[in-house]
Amino acid sequence: MKNTKSIQTPTSFLHCSIQAIIILLSLLWLGLLFDKNRVLSYAIVFASGWFTWTFIEYAIHRFLMHELVLPGKKDKLFNHHDHHKFPQHLKVNFFHRSLSICALILSSVFAWFKGGAYPMAAGFISGFATYNLIHYILHQRFGKHILPKTQRAHILHHSKRPHHGYSFSTTFWDWLFNTLPPKEDVISDKMIEKYFSKEKSTNINRISSTKILTKKTSVLLVGTLILTSSCVPVFSDLQSARTLGSGGVEATPYYTNTANEISHLGLNFGVGVSEGVDIRGKIDHNWYGNSEDGEKYTILGIGPKISLVPNRLSLFVPFGRALGQEQNQTWETHPTLFYTQPLIPDILELTIAPKYLKYMCEDCGGSFATNLSLAYGKNLNHSALRLEYGRVLAGGSVGQLSIGYSFNLNRGKGR
């Protein structure tokens, strides 16, 4: 009798990544080479984005969910072991799939008009959208009529070949990296019964963490669409929806740079006045790196931040003005809504912050803007390294990138 025990393939993450990068860059280069043929160029660049997603899909499934998760160790981020025990318990529902399809359509249309490398981003988003649908199909009995080879590999992956059949959208990467299940493998009736069983997990941790992942991807898609359709810089936030608690004090020194040669060096600070209310402020020194006259100015701002949903949603209404800048002597207000989505609870989180920039003068208008940021730390209630990108939804300039480090000078009550 043949030994059906899964055998780990020798290819490493680095080995797989190098091959994938060569293939994907070649495909992107080919698309840009045919830039005079708009339809062909769009199709090839779009395909390069889609293939990029399919490799990331393969790599996450293989290297994060299987090979880098130690046997017996609880998988807090993915709970993928639970999905293998209960294959039909999928937490990506109709709403999430619909949102993905909407993102696919909007990004594809936008990329058609923008051209260049934008179709690659649209292809990447389409890859995620189709993954959501394909994974659902693979777990339905009718899937054998639509994707027979892929479903066969997935059933074997869930049974006796957990180290084979990592792909969902295409078997190309499994073929390239020699992780396709052997052709001689036979799927038994018992394997089919288990695979299509409607038994559901009662693991509450799995349900909550899977919701985090599905909501996280939705936020990423919305943030991607907002940022790729915007054009000019916005003042950095470098904070999340969290509040400090009564008596809490936080400081965030940071550096910001924009492509139009403006550098910012500043300090954000916050003081908790009650359980759900902070006073937040900033001092931001700006200078033009290549300016002949060396123009410099300072931005001062302060305002209340109110928690609407603890640690997840808050409203910040700062007021401020630039000092030492002749062309901008008016007060401004930037009402900002923070939505924070945990990726790994209290360790890694994503924040999207839409806002309205209002110039407080008689003939001045305003504009919408957004920031998208990541925060990482051993305990985000104590300190965090923050990386943020921001743009205004108007034409005329470029975005800005910020990096900062938040730390508590005094912990608030209950924190």
C-alpha positions in Angstrom: 0.0 0.0 0.0 1.3 3.4 -0.8 2.0 5.9 1.9 -0.5 8.7 1.6 1.3 10.9 4.2 1.8 14.4 2.9 5.4 15.2 2.0 6.7 18.7 2.3 8.0 20.1 -1.0 11.6 21.5 -0.9 10.8 24.9 -2.4 11.2 27.8 0.1 9.2 31.0 0.3 12.2 32.9 -1.1 12.6 30.4 -4.0 8.9 30.7 -4.8 8.9 34.5 -4.5 11.9 35.0 -6.9 10.2 32.8 -9.6 6.9 34.6 -9.1 8.5 38.1 -9.3 10.3 37.3 -12.5 7.1 36.0 -14.1 4.9 38.9 -12.9 7.4 41.6 -13.9 7.8 40.0 -17.3 4.0 40.1 -17.8 3.8 43.7 -16.6 6.6 44.7 -18.9 4.9 43.0 -21.8 1.7 44.9 -21.2 3.5 48.3 -21.0 5.4 47.4 -24.2 2.1 47.3 -26.1 1.0 50.7 -24.8 0.0 51.8 -28.3 -2.7 49.1 -28.4 -4.9 50.2 -25.5 -7.1 47.1 -25.3 -4.2 44.7 -25.5 -2.1 46.7 -23.0 -5.0 46.9 -20.6 -5.7 43.2 -20.8 -2.1 42.2 -20.2 -1.5 44.6 -17.3 -4.8 43.7 -15.8 -3.8 40.0 -16.0 -0.5 40.8 -14.3 -2.4 42.2 -11.4 -4.7 39.2 -11.3 -1.7 36.8 -11.3 -0.1 38.8 -8.6 -3.1 38.2 -6.4 -3.2 34.5 -7.2 0.5 34.1 -6.0 -0.3 36.0 -2.8 -3.3 33.8 -2.3 -1.0 30.7 -2.8 1.7 32.1 -0.5 -0.6 33.1 2.3 -2.3 29.7 2.2 0.9 27.7 2.1 3.5 29.7 4.1 1.3 31.4 6.7 -1.6 29.0 7.2 0.3 25.8 6.9 4.1 25.8 6.9 4.7 28.7 9.3 2.0 27.6 11.8 3.6 25.2 14.2 1.7 22.0 14.9 -0.4 22.3 18.0 0.0 26.0 18.2 -3.3 28.0 18.2 -3.6 29.9 14.9 -5.0 33.2 16.3 -5.0 35.1 13.0 -6.5 32.7 10.6 -7.8 29.7 12.6 -7.2 27.7 9.4 -7.0 24.4 11.3 -10.7 24.9 12.2 -11.6 25.4 8.6 -10.1 22.0 7.8 -12.2 20.4 10.5 -15.4 22.1 9.3 -14.9 22.8 5.5 -18.5 24.1 5.0 -18.3 26.7 7.7 -17.5 29.7 5.5 -17.9 33.1 7.1 -17.6 35.1 3.9 -21.2 35.8 3.1 -23.2 37.2 0.2 -22.6 40.8 1.4 -18.9 40.4 1.3 -18.9 38.8 -2.1 -21.2 41.6 -3.4 -18.9 44.2 -2.0 -16.0 42.5 -3.7 -17.8 42.5 -7.1 -18.6 46.2 -6.8 -15.0 46.9 -6.0 -14.0 44.9 -9.1 -16.4 46.8 -11.4 -15.5 50.3 -10.0 -11.7 49.7 -10.1 -11.8 48.2 -13.6 -13.7 51.2 -15.0 -11.5 53.7 -13.2 -8.4 51.8 -14.5 -9.6 51.9 -18.1 -9.7 55.7 -18.1 -6.5 56.1 -16.1 -4.4 53.6 -18.1 -0.7 53.1 -17.2 -0.2 50.7 -14.3 -3.7 51.3 -12.9 -5.1 48.2 -14.6 -2.7 46.1 -12.5 -4.3 47.4 -9.3 -7.7 46.6 -10.8 -6.6 43.1 -11.8 -5.3 42.6 -8.2 -8.7 43.6 -6.8 -10.5 41.4 -9.3 -8.3 38.5 -8.1 -9.5 39.0 -4.6 -13.1 39.3 -5.7 -13.0 36.1 -7.8 -11.2 34.3 -5.0 -14.2 34.9 -2.7 -16.5 33.5 -5.3 -14.3 30.6 -6.3 -13.7 29.4 -2.7 -17.4 29.3 -2.2 -17.9 27.3 -5.5 -15.2 24.8 -4.5 -17.2 24.0 -1.3 -20.4 23.3 -3.3 -21.4 20.1 -4.9 -22.0 21.8 -8.2 -18.4 23.0 -8.2 -17.3 19.7 -10.0 -19.2 20.9 -13.1 -17.4 24.4 -13.1 -13.9 23.8 -11.7 -13.5 20.0 -11.6 -9.6 19.9 -11.4 -9.4 22.7 -8.8 -12.2 21.2 -6.7 -10.4 17.8 -6.8 -7.2 19.3 -5.6 -9.1 21.2 -2.8 -10.9 18.1 -1.6 -7.6 16.3 -1.4 -6.0 19.3 0.4 -8.8 19.0 3.0 -8.2 15.3 3.5 -5.0 13.4 2.9 -2.9 16.0 1.1 -2.8 19.1 3.4 0.6 20.1 2.0 -0.7 20.0 -1.6 -3.4 22.0 -3.5 -2.8 25.4 -2.0 -4.3 27.4 -4.9 -7.9 28.5 -5.3 -8.1 30.7 -8.4 -5.6 28.7 -10.6 -3.6 25.5 -10.3 -0.7 27.2 -12.1 1.3 28.0 -8.9 0.7 24.4 -7.6 2.0 23.1 -10.9 5.0 25.4 -10.9 6.0 24.7 -7.3 5.2 21.0 -7.5 2.4 21.0 -4.9 -0.3 19.5 -7.1 -1.9 16.4 -5.5 -0.7 13.2 -7.3 -2.8 12.1 -10.2 -3.2 8.6 -8.8 -4.9 9.8 -5.6 -8.5 8.6 -5.4 -11.2 10.6 -3.6 -13.2 8.2 -1.4 -16.9 8.5 -0.5 -15.9 9.2 3.2 -13.7 12.1 2.1 -16.6 13.6 0.0 -19.0 13.1 2.9 -16.7 15.0 5.3 -15.9 17.7 2.8 -19.5 18.5 2.1 -20.7 18.0 5.7 -22.9 20.9 7.1 -21.4 20.5 10.6 -20.4 23.9 12.0 -17.8 24.9 14.4 -18.7 26.2 17.9 -15.3 27.9 18.3 -16.2 31.5 19.1 -12.6 32.6 18.6 -12.7 31.3 15.0 -15.9 33.2 14.2 -14.7 36.5 15.6 -11.2 36.2 14.0 -12.7 35.3 10.6 -15.0 38.3 10.8 -12.0 40.4 11.4 -10.4 39.0 8.2 -13.5 39.5 6.0 -14.1 43.0 7.3 -10.4 43.8 7.0 -10.4 42.9 3.3 -13.5 45.1 2.8 -11.8 48.0 4.4 -8.7 47.5 2.3 -10.7 47.4 -0.9 -12.6 50.6 0.0 -9.4 52.3 1.1 -7.6 51.3 -2.1 -10.4 52.7 -4.3 -10.4 56.0 -2.4 -6.7 56.4 -2.4 -6.2 55.5 -6.1 -8.8 58.0 -7.2 -7.3 60.9 -5.3 -4.6 63.4 -6.1 -3.2 65.8 -3.5 -1.7 65.7 0.0 -3.5 65.9 3.3 -2.3 66.6 6.8 -1.3 63.4 8.6 -3.3 61.9 11.5 -1.1 59.1 12.9 -3.8 57.9 15.3 -6.6 55.4 15.4 -10.2 55.3 16.7 -8.8 54.5 20.2 -9.2 57.0 23.0 -6.8 57.4 25.9 -9.1 57.1 28.9 -9.4 59.6 31.7 -5.9 61.0 32.6 -4.1 59.3 29.7 -1.4 61.2 27.9 0.1 60.2 24.5 2.8 61.7 22.3 3.6 60.8 18.6 6.7 62.3 17.0 6.6 61.9 13.3 8.1 62.7 9.9 6.2 63.3 6.7 7.4 63.7 3.1 5.5 64.6 -0.1 6.6 64.2 -3.7 6.4 68.0 -4.2 9.4 68.4 -1.9 7.7 69.5 1.3 9.0 67.9 4.5 7.1 67.9 7.8 8.6 67.2 11.3 6.0 67.3 14.0 4.5 66.1 17.2 0.9 64.9 17.8 -0.3 64.8 21.4 -3.4 63.7 23.2 -4.9 64.0 26.7 -7.8 61.9 27.9 -10.4 64.1 29.7 -12.9 61.2 30.2 -13.4 57.6 29.3 -14.4 58.4 25.7 -13.2 62.0 25.1 -9.7 63.2 24.3 -8.2 66.6 23.5 -5.8 66.1 20.5 -3.4 68.6 19.1 -0.4 68.9 16.8 2.7 71.0 16.1 3.9 70.5 12.5 7.0 72.3 11.1 7.1 72.4 7.3 9.8 73.3 4.8 10.5 73.1 1.1 13.5 71.0 0.4 14.4 72.6 -3.0 13.0 76.1 -2.4 15.4 79.0 -3.2 14.0 81.2 -0.5 13.8 78.4 2.0 10.2 79.0 2.9 9.2 77.5 6.2 6.0 77.6 8.2 4.4 75.9 11.2 1.0 74.3 11.6 -0.8 74.4 14.9 -4.0 72.5 15.5 -6.2 71.3 18.4 -9.6 69.8 18.9 -11.9 67.2 20.7 -11.9 63.5 19.8 -15.1 61.6 20.8 -15.4 57.8 20.8 -18.6 56.6 19.1 -17.8 52.9 19.3 -15.0 52.0 21.7 -11.7 51.4 19.9 -13.5 51.1 16.5 -15.1 54.4 15.6 -14.5 58.0 16.7 -15.0 61.6 15.6 -12.2 64.2 15.7 -12.8 67.9 15.0 -9.5 69.8 15.0 -9.1 73.5 14.3 -5.9 75.2 13.3 -3.9 77.4 11.0 -0.5 77.8 9.4 1.9 80.4 10.9 4.5 82.0 8.7 2.9 81.1 5.3 1.8 84.3 3.5 -0.6 82.6 1.1 -2.6 80.8 3.8 -3.5 82.9 6.8 -7.0 81.5 7.4 -8.2 79.1 10.0 -9.2 75.6 9.0 -11.2 72.7 10.4 -10.8 69.1 9.5 -13.8 67.0 10.8 -12.4 63.4 10.7 -14.1 60.0 11.2 -11.7 57.2 12.3 -12.7 53.6 11.6 -10.2 51.1 13.0 -10.2 47.4 12.1 -8.0 45.0 14.2 -5.9 42.7 12.1 -4.2 41.0 15.1 -6.0 42.2 18.3 -3.9 44.7 20.2 -0.9 44.0 17.9 -1.7 45.1 14.4 -4.6 47.3 13.2 -5.7 49.2 10.1 -7.4 52.7 10.2 -9.1 54.5 7.5 -9.9 58.2 8.2 -12.2 60.1 5.7 -12.4 63.8 6.4 -13.6 67.1 5.1 -11.1 70.0 4.9 -12.9 73.3 5.3 -11.1 76.7 5.0 -12.9 79.2 7.2 -13.1 82.3 5.0 -15.9 83.9 3.0 -14.8 82.8 -0.5 -13.0 79.6 0.5 -14.3 76.1 -0.3 -13.4 72.7 1.0 -12.5 69.2 -0.2 -12.8 65.6 1.0 -9.7 63.6 1.9 -8.7 60.4 3.5 -5.8 58.7 5.3 -5.0 55.0 5.4 -2.7 53.8 8.2 -1.2 50.7 9.8 -0.2 50.5 13.5 2.0 47.8 14.9 3.2 47.2 18.5 3.5 44.5 21.2 0.6 46.1 22.9 -1.2 49.0 21.0 -2.6 50.3 24.3 1.0 51.2 25.3 2.9 52.1 22.1 2.7 51.8 18.3 4.8 52.2 15.2 2.6 54.0 12.6 2.8 54.1 8.8 0.3 56.3 7.0 -0.6 57.5 3.5 -2.9 60.4 2.8 -4.5 62.1 -0.2 -7.1 64.8 -0.9 -9.9 63.9 -3.4 -9.1 66.8 -5.7 -6.7 67.4 -8.6 -3.4 69.2 -8.6 -0.7 67.4 -6.7 0.5 64.2 -5.0 0.1 62.2 -1.8 2.2 62.2 1.3 3.7 59.4 3.4 4.2 59.6 7.2 5.9 57.5 9.8 5.6 58.0 13.5 5.9 56.4 16.9 3.1 56.7 19.6 3.8 56.1 23.2 1.9 56.7 26.5 3.4 59.1 28.9 0.6 58.3 31.4 -1.9 55.5 31.1 -5.6 56.4 31.5 -8.0 54.7 33.9 -9.0 51.3 32.7 -6.2 51.0 30.1 
